[in-house]
Amino acid sequence: MLVNCSKINGIGVVQVDNALTAATVDTFRDQLTSWQEAEKGIKNYVIDLGQVDFMDSAGLGTLIAVLKRISEQGGDMKIANLQKKPRMVFEITRAYKVFEIYETVEDAIRAFD
């Protein structure tokens, strides 16, 4: 299991439990998509990257694709608990301009209010 999905105040919270790399992005995408199909009422998501100690360009690209899909469905996505090494990927690629990034899941959830 790569993702652990739950719902808090109507917001989908997606906890990623491993590195997001070319080797894991297909599993991440499949698990997230099947949960989204089961939970049709959720529009907004928080991606919790607290357990992700490494991310490559494939991981970042997948997060951008997920953001695009959620946006197309009228929702929004925020990132929480970005760790040191993945944060460097966000800084080098300037992806922090694309995503709203919060220190905690709670902060990200509150930002939807």
Sequence and secondary structure as in RCSB ss.txt:
>XXXX:A:sequence
MLVNCSKINGIGVVQVDNALTAATVDTFRDQLTSWQEAEKGIKNYVIDLGQVDFMDSAGLGTLIAVLKRISEQGG
DMKIANLQKKPRMVFEITRAYKVFEIYETVEDAIRAFD
>XXXX:A:secstr
  EEEEEETTEEEEEE S BSTTTHHHHHHHHHHHHHH TT   EEEE TT   B HHHHHHHHHHHHHHHHTT 
 EEEE   HHHHHHHHHTTGGGTSEEESSHHHHHHTT 
